[in-house]
Amino acid sequence: MSKKFPLFSTAATASTLILAIVTPPTASAQTAGNTLPSPVAIAPTIPESVDTAWPGGTITLDVDGADVERGVWHVTETVPLAGATDEIILLLPKWLPGHHEPSDNLAQISDVRFSVAGQPVAWVRDRINPFAFHVKLPAGATAVTAQFVNASPLQGSEGQILKTHEMLNAEWPALSLYPAGHYTRRIAIRPSLKLPAGWSFASALDGATRQGDTVTWATTDYDTLIDSPVFAGINYKRLDLGQGIALDAFADKPENLNFAPEAAPAYRALAEEAVLNFGARHFDHYDLLLGLTDRLGSVGLEHHRSSENTVLPKALVDWAALDWDRNVLAHELTHSWDGKFRRGADLWTPDYHTPMQDDLLWVYEGQTQFWGLVLAARSGVQSKDMVLAAIARYAGGFTDQAGRGWRSVADTTNDPVIDARRPKAFASLNRGEDYYTEGALVWLEADQIIRAGTHGQKSLVDFARAFFGLRDGDWGELTYTRADVVATLNNVYPYDWEAFLDTRIDGVGQPAPLAGIALGGYKLVWKDTPNPYDKGVMAQYHTLDLAHALGVTLDKDGKVTGALWGSPAFNAGIVTGAKIVSANGTAWSEDAMKAAITAAKAPAVPLTLVVQRGDRVETIVVPYHDGLRWPWLEKAGKGPAGLDALLAPLRKGA
């Protein structure tokens, strides 16, 4: 029988008993007599890359992209071998320039088979890096052939759609393998692509020849191949923009190639303004690959001699109405200088399995975002008013962002790896990839500091020419460090740039980044009507952005798609997924919601909302009386200002 103890006997006994119950056993008592594992050593399984040529010779890559019904790609790749070996390691690219995160292409690769002289050979996936395939080779093998299917997404919920009935976007990283152990720039490859019947194509790849519907390009290196996607489609129009730059447009419908009269002059001006701004060209030719589509997956991705871009189908037809949607081409063209020619030293890698480090993305993307806005305004690709509205949207978003209290701009450069652009429950607390937009505002301030300090004689244009514009005609990669950025800024205009960046980029708890706007002669103001950018976005996507008023964004049915941390709506318990059923007694509509918020500006009028969340419906009174609010930029004084000078064209006679 068990021995029983009284619950309490004396105070000492009770105390002792309780202590014995709640004190955990020592570590030695916990582990004594238990079996404990030791870690398995992780030995390198993939050889380090060396800067020598792949000894086997030129790889042949044949991709069949003609199947638009199922959206699949069939790949056949033959890798020649040199010398006796019993294994080859072939890798699918994992870390890709411009992605800032590991690729998700691996999930699309299936039906993988390898053969030698027509006979199947065994393979295993690497236990540490699943992007690597270890292929067993028989004695005397002179080449190995890889065959696989890329089953790319058919709908947006599956990922980026790369093929429709009207156009395709062939991205070589998802359609090829490369042998381990060598710098990828030292691997020679000759690619071909079979297109749907009668389709036109465009790419920065050189030496294209076409036989029927199969296009073959001249032998190139694997780096250049990966950096040179192909757009193709049934509806195609090409514009020569000068400066060695072309616009290659593919459309869902042929009528969307009937560009507005403003389009061609604006894009020619964009090419000229870009070259004037940077003072050099780092390409022998450049293709702005453009999809005018709402069917192909949305993309804006930089390459050295081209870029992948999509805009709304009528973006170049309805010129005024879709002014807000055209910045992507100016941004991606800028990347030829910022991000491709000049690249952070720890972001450049010799192959595609070495992890990339993103800590300088506030230069790579932040300054590109800045120049994308500037070049769009200077060229007329976007109106000056639209660019000012975009800047207002950025600045306004940082005035009530809770995440600024704990997270720096520098830390947001980790976001591509942390969340891979997945939606966040409370983005304003977590922050996102703010190195883009806050980075742009930091560079705006830097420009205005230089202009003010030199009485308008210098600007960030001088930095761009000194940092990005050297070595005209060189389209290699020139790496840099943060110290190089600071040194170049000091050469343009002596200032404590290190402290400036420490505060603006590395600091937390900083005020909203409005200093550049103020130095530029403008101010952030709030109005009860949306600025042109917000108006365009809301009209296109049928949303109501009340982030700076109630603190929520709503879809056309009144469903909350975003809630601002600490806002009146948030504090009242209205969060993502809730649905506004009625506002001040009137059934949900955009007009009813705006009318209720406006009426509640009178302190005596409550803002009363009926809100449904799941199967629960409740009436919520929100204590909010500041009315409708959207951010705008307004001139702070009269006459020309620094921001006006920044957005003014460089080209003569403009």
N, C-alpha and C positions, 0 to 999 in steps of 0.2 A: 504494500500500500504506500501511497505517497505520503511524504511528511508535510504537514500543514503548519503554516506560520500565521500568527495573528496579524491582522492588518496593521494595528498599532499596539505597541506595548508601552515603551517610554518614548520621549521625544528623540532621544539619541538613537534608539532602535529604529524608529520610523525614518529618521533622516538617513541612517545607514542603509536601510532597506531600499529606499527610493533611489539613492545614489547608485546602488548596485544594479538597479533596473535600467537606469537611463544612460549610464556610462558605457560607451561601446568598447568592445574588446580591443586590445592593442593589435597592431598590424601583425606581430609575430603570432598572436593567438589566432587571428583570422586565417593565416596562411599555413600554420603548422599542419603538416600531414596532407595538405592539398597538392594536387598536381598543377604546376605552373608552366605555361609555355614560354618559349624564347622566340624572339622575332626571326623570321626567315630573311636572310640577307638578300637585298635586291641588287643583283649584279646587272651592269649595263648590257642590254641585249641588242642595241642598235649602235653601230660604230659612229664615232665622231666624224663629221664631214671634214674633208681636206680639200684644199684649193687646187685640185688636179682634175683633168678631164676624165669623164667616164670612158674607160679604156675600150669598151666593146664597140664603140662607134655610134652611129646615128639611130635613135629609136624611131620607129614608125608608129604613128597614132592615127587610127581610122575610127571616126565617130559617125554613126548613122543616126541623124536627128530627124528623119523624114516622117516618123509616126506622130502625127498630131492628134489622132483619135485617142490614143492611150497616153500620150505625153511622155513616152519612155525614150531613152537614149541607149543604143547598143554600141558598146565600145570593144574594139579589138586593138591591142597594143603589143608590138613585138620589140623586145629588148635584146639587142645583140650582146653576147658575152665575150670575154677575153680571158684565155687561160683556163686551166682546170679548176673547178670549184664545185662543191656539192650542194651549195645553197646560195640563193640570192634573196635579199630583203627588198621588197617593193613597198613603197609608202604612198598612201593617199594624203595630199596636203592637209595639214591640220591648222597651223598658225599662218594666216594669210594677211599680207599688208592691206590696210584699209578696213579690216574687220574688227581689229582690236580685241579679239576673243577667239577661243578655239572654234573651228568650223563645226557645223552640224551636218556636213555633207555625208558623213559615214553612214548615217541612218538610211540614206537613199540607195546605197550600193548593195546589190544583191546578185544572185546567180553567178558568183565569182568562180572562175575556173582558170587553171593554168595548164599549159601543154608544152611539150618539147617535140619538135618534128612531127606534130600531129597527134602525139600520144599524151594522154592526161598524166599529170604529175601531182604528187601530194603537196599539200600546203597546210600550215597552221597559222592562226592569228597570234601576234605577239601577246604575251601574257600581261605586259605592262602597258604597252601602247597599242590599242586595238586598231589604230590606223595603219599598222605595219603587218605585212604578210610575209612569212618565211616560206619560201618555195623550195622544195627538194629537187635537185637536178641529177639526172643520170650522168654517168661518165660520158665524156665526149660531147656534151651539149654545147651548141654554138649560139643558141638563142632561146629565149623563153617567150611564149605568147600568153598574154593575159586577156581574158574576155569577161565582161560583166555587163550588167544592166543597171542604169541609173533610172530608178522609178521616181521621177520628180513629182512634186505635188500637183494635184489636179484642182484643189480648192485652197483658199487662203488659210483655212484652219489647219492644213497639213504643212504649211510653210510657204516659201516664196514660189509662186507659179512662174516657170521658165519657158513654157510653151503653150500657145493657144492655136486656134485655127487660123489666126492672121499673122502671128509673129512668134519669134523665139529669141531667147537670150542664152547663148551657149557660153557657159562659164567653165573653162578648162580645169580648174581645181577639182571639180566634181566629175570630170570625164577622163582622168588620166592618173597614172601612177608614176613614181620615179624611184630609181635605185638609190639605196642608202649609201652613205659614205663619201659623198662628193658634194662640193658646193653646187647648188642647183644651176648657177650660171655657167657651169662647166659641163652640163649635160646637153648634148645635141639631140634635137627632135624634129621630125618632119610631120606636121599634122594635116589631116584632111577631114572634111565635114560634108556629109550628104544632107542636102536640104529637101524640103518638100518641093514638088514639081513647080517650076516657074518662079520661085521666090528670088528676090534680090537679097544681097548681103552687104555688110560693111564691117570692117575691122581694121585695127592699126597694124596687123600682121602684114609682112611684105611678101611680094612675089607670088600673088594669087594667080592660079590658073584654074579654069573651069572646064570640066568635061561632063556634059549632061547636067545633072544637078549635084555633082560632087565637086567641091572646091578643095584644091590642094595648095598649100602655101610653101614657100621656100623653107629650107632647113633653118631653124633658129635655135636659141638656147632655151632651156626649160623656164628660166625666170621670165624671159620675154613672152613666152607662150602663156604662162599663168597670168601675166599682166596685160593680155590682149584678148579680151572677150570678143564674141561675134554677135551682132544683131542681124536678124534676117526677117523678111516678111513679104507679104504679097502687095502691100501698099507702101511705096518707098519714094522719098524725095531727098535729093542731096543739094546742099547749098555750100558753095565755096565762100568762106568768110575772109579769105586773105590771111596773111601771117602764117601760112602753112596749116591753117585750121579749117576743118570742114564740119558741117552739121549734117548728120545722117539720120533722117527722120523716118520712122515706121509708124503706121497708124492702123487702128482697128478698122476705120472706114476711110475710103479714098477722099471723101469731102473734107476730112480733117487735115488734109495736106494743102488745102486752099488757104494758105496763110494770109493773115491780115497784112495790109501794106506796111505796117510798122515793123513787122517781124524781121525780115531780111536786113534792113538797115541797122536795127538794134543789135542783132547778133554779129554783124560785121564790126560794129562799134565795140562790142564786147571783146572780140579778138584783138582789136587795135588797142583798147584801153589796158588789157591784161599785159600785152607786151611792153607798152609804154610804162606801166606801173613797175614791172619787175626788171625792165632794162635788158632782158636776154630771153632766149628761147631754149628750153631744155628738151626739145623734141625735134626730129627732122620733119615730122608731119604729125598731125593730131586730129582725132575724130571724136566729136561730141555725138555719141550714140544715143539716140533719143526715141523712146516709145511714147507715142500719144495714145494712151490706153487706160482703160479701167478694168482690163482683163488680165494682162500680164502683171506679175507681181511688182509692187512698187520698189524702186531701187534708186539709189544715188551712191555710186561707188567709183572711187578714183583709180586711175591708172596713169602710167607715165605719158603715154602717147594717145590715150583715149579715156573716156569715162562712160559708165553705164548710167543712164538717166531715164526716169519716167515722169511725165506730168499728165494732167487730166486731158482727155481726148481733144477738147477744143481750146487748149491753152494758148495755141498760136493762131487761133481763128477768132475767138471772143477776147480780143486783146485787152480791153478795159476791164471786163467783168472778171477775168481770171488773172489779173495783174499779180495777185498775192501768190500764185502757184508757180512762178517761173524762176525762183532764185536758185534752184538746184544746179543749173548748168553753170552759172557764175561761180558757185561754190566748188563744184568738181573740177572745173578748168583751173581754178587757183591751185588745186592740189598738185598740178604738174610741177609747180615750183615748191610749194609748201607741203611736204609729206612724201613726195616722190623723189625729187632731186635732193632737197634737204630733208633729212630724216634723223630723228633722235638716235644717238649712238646705241642705246640699249633697246631700241625698237627694230633696228636692222638685224637680221639674222642670215646666216649663210644657207639655210635650208628651211623647210616648212614643218619640221617637227621640233625645232628649238623654240621654246616659249619666248614670246615678245613681251617687252615691258612698256607700259603705257604712260609712265609718269610725266612725259613731255607733251601729252595730248592737248594741253592748254595752248601750246604753240601750233602743233600739227593741225588740230581742229579749231581751236579758239581763234587763231589769227586767220585761218581760212574762212571761218564764218564771218569775221570782220571784213575781209577783202571781198567775199562773195556779195555782201550787202553793198559795199562801196562801188564795186565794178558794175553791179546791176543798175545802180542809180546813175553812174557816170555814162553808161552806154544807152540807157533807156529800155533795157530788158525789163526793168521795173521802174515805175515812176518814183521820183524823189519822195512824194507823199507816202507811198506804200513802204518804202524803206524806213522812213521816219516812224511809221506805224509799227513796223516789225521791231524796231529798237524800243519803242514804247512798250510793246508787249513783253519783250525780254525784261526791261527794267521794272515794269509793274509787277511782274511775277515774283521778283526778288524782294518786294517791299513787305510781303506778308508770308514769307516762306520760313516755317518753323525750323527746318533742317539746317538753316544757316547758323543756328546756335551751337551746333555740335560737329558739323562736318564742313571741311574746307573744300575749295574748288579742286585743290590737288588730289584730295581723296576721292573725288568723283571720277577721276581717271581710272579707278578700279571698277567702276560700274559695269563696263562691258563684260567683264569676267564674273562679277558678282551675280548679276541678274539677267544678262544676255537680252536686255530690252523686254523682259516679261513685264506685264502690268504689275503695279505695286498698289497695295491697299491704301496707303497714305503717302503719296509721292512727295507731298510738300514737307513731310517730316523726314522721309528717307533721303530726299534729293534724288536726282537722276544724273544724266550725263551733262551736268551744268558747265563742264569745261568748254562746251560749244558756245552757249549763249552768254554766260557770265565771262567766259574767256574773251568773247567779242567785245563786251563792254569794258573789260580791262585794257584791251588794246586800243579801244576808242579813247580811253583816258590817256594812255601813253602818247597817242598821236597828238592830242590836244596839249599835253604838257610840252612836247617838243615844239609845236607851233607857237605856243605862248612864250616859251623861253627863247626862241630865235626870232620873235616878231614876224612869224609867218615865212621865214626864209627856209625852214626845214620842216619835215613832217615824217610820218611813218613810211612814206614813200621812199625816203632816203635809206631807212632801215631795210626796206624790201629790196632795194637795188643792191645794197651792200651785202645782205645776208643770203638772198635767194637769186640775185641776178648775176653773180659772177660765173665765169667759165661759159660764155655763150656757146651754144651748140652741144654742150656736154649733157647727155641723157643717161649718165650713170647715177650713182647715189653718193652724196657728200654728207657725212654724218656730223652731228653737232651735240654739244652738251649745254646744260643751263648756263654754264660760265661763258660759253660762246655767245649766247643770246645777250647776256648782260654786257659783255665786252663790246659787241656791235652797237648796242644802244648807247653806250658811253662814247663810242667814237662818233656817233651822230650828234649826240647832245649830252654833255656831262651832267649827271644827276645820280642820286642814290637809287639806282635801279634795283639793286639787290634788296634794299629795304622795301621798295615799292612792291616787288614780287613776293617778298616774304609776307607782307601784309595782305595783298590782294589775292594771292594764289594759295598761300599756306595757312593764312589766318582763319580763325573761326570767330563767330559772334560779331562779324563786321556789319556795318550799316549797308543798306542796299547800294549797289554800285552805280551811283548816279553822278559821280564827280566828273566823268568825261562828258556827260550831257551838259552839265552846268558850265564846264570850261568851254564847251562848244557853243555857248550862247543860247541854249534851250533849257527848258524845265519840264519835268513830268507833272502833268495835271490830270484831273479826273473829270470825265463828262458822263452825262446820262445817255449818250448814244455811242455805239461802238466805233472804234477807229477803223480805217479801211481794211486793215489786215483781219481783225477780229470779225468784221462784218462779212468778209469774203469767206472765211473758214466756216462761220456759222451757217451761212446760206448754202454752201456746198454740202455740208454734212448734216444739215437739219438739226443743229444743236443750239442750245441756249447757254452761253457762258456767263455765269453769275459768280465766278470765282472771287471777284473783288467786291462783290456786294454781299449776297447771302452766304457765299462760300461754297457753292456747288456748281457743277456743270450738269446739264440735263439733255437727254435725247428728245426726239420728237414726241415721244409718248409720256414725257415727264419722269422718266427713270433717271435716277442719279448715277452718273458715270464717273464722277470724281467728287471728293469732298476735301476741303482745305482744313488742315489740322488747326484747331483753335478758332475757327470761324464761327459766326452765329449759328449756322446750320449744324455744324459739328457739335457745338456745345449743347444744342437742343436734341442731339441724338439722331440727326438725319445724315446717313452715310451711304456709301456706294451700295447699290442694289435696291434702295428704297424707291418708292414711286410716289410722286405728288399727285394725289387724286383731285384735290381742289385747292384753290387759293382764295381766301376771304369769301367763301361760299359759292364761288363760281368754278364749274368743272374745269379740269386742267386744259389749258391751251397756253401757248407761248405768250399771247397777248394778255390773257388773264393773269398769268404769273407776273408779268412786268407791271400791269396795272395795280396789282395788290402791293408790290414792293414800292411803287411810286406813292400810292395812297398812304402807306405806313410811314412816310416821311413826317407826317403830322404825328407828334408824340402821342396824341390821344387815340390814334387808330392802330390797333394791333395787327400784326401780320399772322393770320391764322391759317394753318395748312392742315389738310387732312392727308395723312401719309400712310401708305401701305408698305409693309415689309413682310414678305412671306404671306402667311394667312392672318397677320395681325394688322388691324387698322386703328389708328389713333389720331386724335386732334392735337396738334402741337402749336403753341403760340411762341413765335420766335421774336425775341427782343431786338429787333433791327429797325433802324429809322433813318439810315443814310441814303436811301434811294438806290437807283441804278448807277453803276460805276464801271467805266472802262478807261484804260490808260491812253493818254495822248502825249505827244511832244508839242510844245508851243515855244515860239521865240520869246526869249526873256527880255529882249530889247529891240531896237530898230537897227536896220542896216545889216550888212554882211556879217556873218559870224563864223567861228572856226569850223563848226559842223557843216555849214554851207560850203566852205572852201574844200573840205574833205570830199564832199559828194559831187563837186563840180568836175566836169570832164577835163582830162589832161590833153586830149587831142585838140589840135588847132582848128578853129572855126566851128567848134561844136556849140 
